[in-house]
Amino acid sequence: MIWSDFHRTKWNEATNFAWKNFTTPTVRRMFSFLTVLGKAALPRDKLKELTGLLQEMKTTYSVAKICRYDARLRRLPSGDYDYDAEFEADDDNQIGCIPTLPLEPHLTQMMANSRDPDELRYLWRAWREAAGKPIRQKYLRFVELSNEAARLNGFSDAGEYWRSDYEIDGFREEVEELWQKLSPLYQQLHAYVRAKLVEKYGEEVVPRRGPIPAHLLGNMWAQTWTNVLDMTIPYPGRTSVDVTNALRIQGYSPLAMFRLAEEFFTSLGLEPMPQTFWQRSMIQKPTDREVVCHASAWDFCNGRDYRIKQCTEVTMEHLVTTHHEMGHIQYDLLYRNQPFIFRDGANPGFHEAVGDVLALSASTPRHLQSVGLLGNVDDSYETDINFLFAMALDKIAFLPFGYLMDQWRWEVFSGDTTSSNLNNRWWELRLGVQGVSPPVPRTEEDFDPGAKFHVPANVPYVRYFVSFVVQFQFHAELCKAAGHEGPLHRCDIYRSVKAGRLLRNVLSLGKSRPWTEALSVLTSGRTNKLDVEPILEYFGPLRTWLESQNRGELIGWRENEAIVLQVTRSNASLITGAVLAVIALVLLVALVIIAFRRCRRGGNKNFNTASQGS
């Protein structure tokens, strides 16, 4: 509320100026931002309600826990599976169960490591019961208030307000076009991974031509698939870039992982983390209180205090996350001398991309070897494919999820998706765009989007899709600056001061110029648009390999071949369906009895002949 009061005061002052007549572009740009009030435009009582709802939803997410899975109690007869009986076994057979398992690190690790479909199904559903379902009504009210705030700022709804951050007309259509260009590569990856999962689990668990059940991909939301690398790696026994074991054997701590990430930034001539960062960051999960473990970076806007909040585990995945979050801080440090209104990323996707750009280099086999986390590395074709495949399980597998999350929210904000089909529309997008299906039937009482942090926390998500495109544009240009020769996926800009200087020139602009101009600076004027060509070039060898491996496989998926065909229905629909099924069964039995009696009247011979022919 204090920030909102301050913002309103500055808004009142700014709107007294005829700023659109100013001739200085920088000053006019400042005023264009100052005169958008955001949520503070709401009347004070509604602003307080919106803020309270947001805090309540985030708290529900952060404290959500589930009961342990007891495989013995949940084994049900094969061929007669009852999803509700499986789930309710927790209440029926574990009297007095106290939920003890939080998302981080327990459920995340279980989803990553378990290969028991029944256990994974239980974890998937239980988390959504605990984290998503309880906030459904609160979220609907939150949407109403967010839309009201957006309209008070001159936007049609909150979705349009979010998209205004990108400062271009037709942003929604541009994102759609980017996805259409990337979708064929994703579909090749999907087909290959699905075939490998069929080998592992069988067609009774994974349909050969249908969508992949979402609980089997090693991640609570099936947004990245890196945790199924062990089941899908193209060339087992060749060099693997998952250095989790090496980190643990060498005794890396979370702090040491942060120091390793910092050293990459400073090797480029960029900024070291300030002393207060090391004193005030939360690098490990505390044992004395509940926290939101979703990793985040914090700029306290005084030019001195920057922090990361992260429940770090000693894994390759968290090493990459550490680079990502430190990238946010590096961006904050580089634009700290800009006027306050310009201390932000050129667009939200730029901010998400910075750390990931460095992680593209830090993840290469050669770099991991140079820092002592990999032994001898060969430059064979098989090693290249293994590396690119591991990267694709992270980067390419994520793209449809990064695309569809805000497609759904924009539709909710605009009213195209309403309370009557909130969850149904979510699964239409998950099925149609991503090719994954729920492992259990869903209804409109469920609220599965709410089980993902960014929904209860109201964090726009298309930024991640944009960042996954732009980070490869950054990578290509920084590799040129570093003098790299050879395939793009082998580039490591470590210790290249020239690459660091180019990155500094772009990031130090902050939001003082439109992102299209910042991109033009990066590319030396060659383009000012988002471009998927660098990502397609990077994964080009893998795409060729996937196409050869997928001969005979369906590229894409048949939605009607999902293992769980019943996707979403309201309870009323379920009851109606059950009643109709009972009526149909009664009629069928009656017809059989009538037929039997007629056959008896006609003699046993006719009855027996009919039985043999069926």
N, C-alpha and C positions, 0 to 999 in steps of 0.2 A: 504493500500500500504506500510506503514511503517513496519508492521509486515512481509509482504511478502519480503521486501528488507532484513530485518534481517534474515529471514528464508533462503533466497538464500545465504547470506553470510556464515551462519553456514553450509549450505549444501556444498558449495564450499570447506570449510575447511575440513569437514568430509570425502568427497570423495577422498581426497588426501592420506588417510590412507588405508592400506591393512587390513581393520578391520575384514574381514572374517577369517583371520588367527590368530586373538587374542584368547588367551586361557581362559580369564576370561569371564564367561557367562554374567555377568552383563554389562561389558563394551561392549561386542559384541552386546548385546540387545540394548544398548544406540545407537550405531552406526547404527543398522538396522532401527531405527526410524528416526535418523538424516538424513539418505541418501534417504528418501522419501520426495520429495519437495512439493508435493501437487499442488494446483493451481498456486503457485508461479513459477512453471516450464514454464508457458506460457510466450510468448514474452510480453513485457510491455504494448503494445497497446491492446493486447487481454485480458490481465489480467485486465486492466482498464475497458474494455468493459464488461467482466464477472462480475466484482464488481459492475459496474453501473447497469447492468440488475438485479442483485440480489437486490440491493437497491430499484430499481423501482418497482419490483414485491412485495417486502415487504411493500412498501409505499402504493401501490394500495390496498393491503389487509388491512392495518391498518386504512386507511381513508374511506374505503367502507361504504356506508350508503344506506338505501333504504327508499322508501316512506311508509307512514302508510297504513295499510290495511283498506279499507272501505267496510265492508260486504254488505252494502245496494247496492253499485254499482256493486258488483261482484256476486250477486245471478242470476244465469242463469237457464233456464228451465231444470228441471230434465229429464234425458233420452236423452238430446240433448246437452251434455256438449262440450263446445268449449274452449280448454285450452288457445289458443292464445287470444280469446276475453276476457277471464278472466284477463289475464295479461295486455293486452293493455288497459283495462278499466282505468288503472292508468294514462295513457297519455291522453286518450280521455275524461275522466270525471273529472280529477283533474288538470285542466289547471294551470300551474305555480307551480306544486308540487316541493318542495325542499326536497330532501332526508335528513332525520334527524335521522334515527334510525341506530345506529352502532350495530355491533355484540354483544359487551359487554357494558352494561349488558342487553340491551333491547331485541335483537333478541334471545339471549340465554334464557332469562326468558320467552319470549313468546312461544318459542318452547317447553319449559319445562311445561308450565302451561295451554296453550290453549288446548281445546278439540274440537275445530271447524276444521274439515278436510279442509274446503275451505280456512280458514285463514292460516292454517299450510302449505297448498300447495302453497299459494301465497308467504309466507315468505321463504319457501324452494327455490322456483324458483328465487325470486327477489335477494336473497343473491348470488346465483350463477351467475346471470347476472351482479351484481355489483363487485364481488370479483374474480370470476374464469375466466369468458369469456374474460375480457380485457387483460389478461396476456398470452393468448394462444401462440401467435407468439413469444413473448419474451421468453417464456419457451422453445420453440423449439430451438431457437438460444442459449439459456443458456445450453441446453443439448449438442449441438455441441461443445461448448467451454469446457464444463466439460469433455467430452470424449477426446478432444485433450489434455487437461491437464493430464488426466489419462494415455493416451498412452505415453506421455513424461516421465511419472514415471514408465513405464514398464508394465502397466496393459492394458488389452484388451479394457476396457471401464470403465466408472465411477462406474458402478455397481460392477465390480470386485474390484475396488479400495475400495469402501465402505466395501465390505465383508472381505477385508484383515484385518480389525480391529479385527476380531474374531480369527485370527491366526490359523485356522484349515482348512485342506482340506475337501471339501465336506460340507461346512457350509450350503449351499443352500439346499442340500438334507437332512441334519439333521433337518433343520427347517420344511421342508415338512413332515418328519416322525413324528415330535412332533405334528404338526397340525392334522395329520391323527389319532393320538391317542386321541386327545382332541375333535375332530369333533363330535363323537357320543353324548357326553354330551351337546355340544352346540345345536345339533339338537333336543334333548329333550327339552331344554329350549325354543328354537324357536317355537316348536310345541305348547307348553303350552301358551306362550305369544300370539301367533297368535290366538289361540282359545279364549282367553280373549278379544282380540281386536275385534274379530268377534262379541262377545257378546255386546261390547260397541258400535261399529259402524255399524254392519250389513255386510252381504256378498257382498253388492254392493260397499262397501268401502274397505273391507279386504277379499281377497279370502280365503276360508276355507282350500284349499290345495295348494295354490300358495305362492309366496314370499310375505313378508310383505312390504307394501308401506313405503318408507324410511322416510316420513315426520311424521309418527304417533308414533314414538318411543321416543319422548321427547328430542331429541338431533339433532342439525343441521346436523350431519353426521351419525346418527344412530349408533354411535360407542359404546355408553353405553346407557342402558335402565333404569337407576335408576329413571328417572322422570315419568315412567309409573307404578311405584310401587303401587300407590293408586288404579289403575284399575286392578292390577294383583296379589296383595298380597294374599298368600294362605289362611291365617286365619285372616280376618279383626277383629279388636277388641282386638287381643292379642298384646303382646309387639312388638313395632316397633323400629328399631334402627335409624330412621331418626329423629335426635334431632334438626332439624332446628327451630322448634317452641320454644323448650327449650332454645336454644341459644339466640333467640330474646327476649323471656320473661325475661330472666335473664340479659338482657342488654349487652350481649357480643358485643364488637367492633372488627373490624379486628385485631387491635393490641392485644386485649385480646386473640383472637384465636391463634395468633403467640406465645404469652407467654405460652399458654397451650401446644402447640406443643413442644416448647423448654423444658418445664418441663418434658415431657416424655423422651427426650433424656438425660437430666441430671440425671434423676432417674436411668438410667442404668450406670451411671458413665462416660458418654460421655461428649463432649465439650459443654459449653454454647456458645451462639452466642456472638461474640465480640461487644464491644460498637459501633464500626463504623457500624456494621450491622444495629443497631437500628436507627442510625443517617442518613444513606444514602440509605436504602432500600425504594422502592416505594410499599407501602402496600395497598394503595387505589388508585383508578383511579383519576388522577388530573383533575381539572375542567378548567384549563387554556391552555391546549394544547392537541393535538392528540397523542395517544400512541398506541403501539401494546400491547393489553391486555393479549395476551397469556402468561401465567405464566412462568417465567424462573428464574434460579439461576445463579449468576455471581461470578466468582473467578477472582480477578484482579491480581493474580499471584505475590503478594508482601508479602504474609504471614500475612496480616493484614486486607485487604479490601475484604469483602464478602457481597454480596447483593442479595435480591430477588426483582423481579419486578412482581407485581401481583395486579390485580384489584379485590381485595377481597370483596366478598359479605358474609353476615352473614348467611351461610347455612351449612348443613352437608357436602355437596359435596365440598365446599371450605375449610372446616376444614380438610378433607382428602387431598385436594390439598396442603394445607399449610404444612402438615406433609411430603408430597412428595417433595416439593421444599426445605424444611429445611433438608431433607435427603441428597440432593445434597450438601448443604453447609457443613453438618456434614462430608461427605466423603472428601470434599475439605480440611477441617480442619485437618482431621486425616492423610492425606498424604502430608501435607504441608512441612514436613521436608525431603521428598524425593528429589533427584535431579530434576530439572525442567522438564526434558524429561519424567520422570515417574509420574508427577503430573496429573494423569488421572485415570479413572476407569479401573479395570482389563479388562473389555470390556464394550461397551456402555450400555448393558443391566444391568450390575451390578450397574452402576450409577443411572439408573432409578428405580432400585429395592429398594434401601436403605430406603427411606422414606415410601414406600409402605409396607415394612416389618413391620415397627412400626405401621403403620395405621391398619394392620391386627389385632394387639392387641388393638389399641385405638378404634376400631370400635365395639368391642365385647360388648354385653349388660352389663356384669359385670364391665368392665372398665368404660363405660359411667355412670354407677351407682356410681362408686367409685369417679368420678370427679363431681358428682352432676348434670349430664345432663339427667339421667333417674331415675324414681322413683323405686318402688319395681319391681324386676325382678324375674319371675318364671323360673324354669328349665324344663318346660314342653316340650314335643315333638313339639307341635304347635309353641312355641316360637323359638325353634331351627330351624324349617323349615322356619319360617318367616325371621329369621336372615340370614340363608344360601341363601334363595331366593334373599333377598336384595343384598347380596354380589355377587351372580351370575349375577344379572342385571348389575353389574359393571365389575366384573372380567371375567366371562365366555362370556358374550355378546360381550366384546371387542375383544376377541381372533381372530376371522376371519378378522376383520378390521385391527388389528395389523399385521396380517400375509399378507394380500393381498396388502396393500399400496405399499410396496417395491417390491412385485412380479411384480406389474405394472411398477414401475420405473425401475427395473432391465431390464425388457423387452424393455422399451423405450430407455434406455442407450445402450442396445445391438443391437438395430435396429429391433428386432422382432416385436415391435409395432411401427408404423410409424405415420406420420402426417395424413395419410388417415384413420386410425382407432384408433386414440388417445382416444377419448371419448367412442367409441364403446367397446374397449377392457376393459376400466375401468368398464363399466356396465356388461360386460360378467363376470368379476371377482366378482363384487358385487352380481350379481344374483347367480352365480355358487357356490361361496364359502360362502357368508354371507346370501343368501336367502332374500335379500331386493331388491326392484324395485323402479325406479324413479316414482314420482307421476304424472309427465307430460312427454310427448315424448322428447327425447334428440336427438341432431344432432351433426355432426362434427364441427359445428360452436361453440358449447358449449365446455367448458373446466372445467368439474365438479371437477376433482382432485385439480385444482387450488384454489378452494374455501375452502380448508383445509390448515391451517397455514403452515404445514411442507413442502408443495410443493413449494410455493413461497419463503419460507425461506431456502429451500434446506437442511432440517434436516432429516437425515435417520430415518426411522420409525420402522424397524424390531427390533430395540432395545427395543421397548415397548413390543413386543411379547415375546422376550427373557426375559425381566424383569418380565413379568407376570408368566413365568414358574419358574425362579430362585428365585423369592421372596418367593414362597411357599417352596422351598428347604431351603432357609435361615430360614424361619419361623419354619419349622420342627426341624432344628438343634438347633436354639435358644431356642425353647421350651424344648428340651431335657436338654440343659444346665441350664435352669431355674428350672428344676425338675418338669415340668408339668406332670400330670397324667390325663388321660381322653381323650375325642375326641379332635382332633387337632383344630377344629374350635372354641373350648372354651378357648384355650390358650391365656393368657395375660402375656407378659414378663415384664410388668411395674414393676419398682423397682428391677429388677433382675440384680445385679452387675455381676454375672457370665455370663449371656447372653450378657451383655454389653462388658465384657472383650473379649469374643469370637468374637463379631462383630468388636471390635477395632483391634484385631489381623489380621483380614481379610482385613479390609478397609485401615489400615495404610500401607499395601503393595503397594497401588496405582497400577501403571502399571509396577512395577519393576519385576514382575514375570507373566508368562502367566496365564490367568484366570482359566485354568484347575488346576493349582497348588493352586491358591487361594481357589477354590472350594474344593480341597482336604484338605486344612487346615480347612475349615469350617466343613467338614464331618469327620474329624479325619481319613482321608485316605480311607473312604469307597467308595467314587466315585469322579471322576473328570469330569463327564459329565452332561449335562442338562438332567433332569429327570422329567417326568410329574406325577410320582406316588404320590408325596406329594399333588399336586393340586387335583388329583382324590380322594385321601384319604379324604382331607378336605371337598370336596363336595359329598362324597359318600352317606350320608343319603339323601341329596337332590335328587341325581340321582335316587335312589330307589323310592322316593316319586313321582318324575316326571313320571317315567315309569308307575306307577300305575294310575296316573291322565290322562295320554295320551292314555289309551286304547281306540281304536276306531279312534284316530287321525292319520293322515298321518305324519310319522316322516320323515322330509325332505320337499321338495317342488317341485311342477311342474312349471317349468319356463314359460310354455305356458299358465298358468292360471293367470299370473299377470294381475292386473286391467288395467295397461297400457301395452298392448301387443307390441306396436311399441316402441322399446327401443331406437335405434339410427339409423338415416339415414341422409345422407347429403342432403343439399337443392336440389341438382340435382335429387337425388332419390325421394325426396318428390314431386318435380314438375313432374317427369316422372310418378310416381304413380298416381298423380292427373289427368294427361292427359289420362292415360290408363283407369282410372275409368270413365272419361267422355265418352270416346269412347265406353266402355262397356255399359254404360247407354244408349247411343244413339242406339246401336245395339239392346239392350233389348227392348227399346220403339218401334223400327222398327218391331221387331218380334211380339210384342203384336198387333200392328196395322194390320200387315199382317194376323195374326191369327184371329183377330176380323172380318176383311173383308171376310175371307174364311167362318167363321161361319155365317155371315150375308147371304152369298150366299147359305149356306146350310139350312137356316131357323132358326128362333128364338128358336125353341124347343131344338135343339142341343146346342145352346149357353147357355141357362138357365140350362140345365142338367150339363154341364161342370162346371158352377159356383157353383152349389150345392155340387159337389164332391171335391172341392179343400180344 
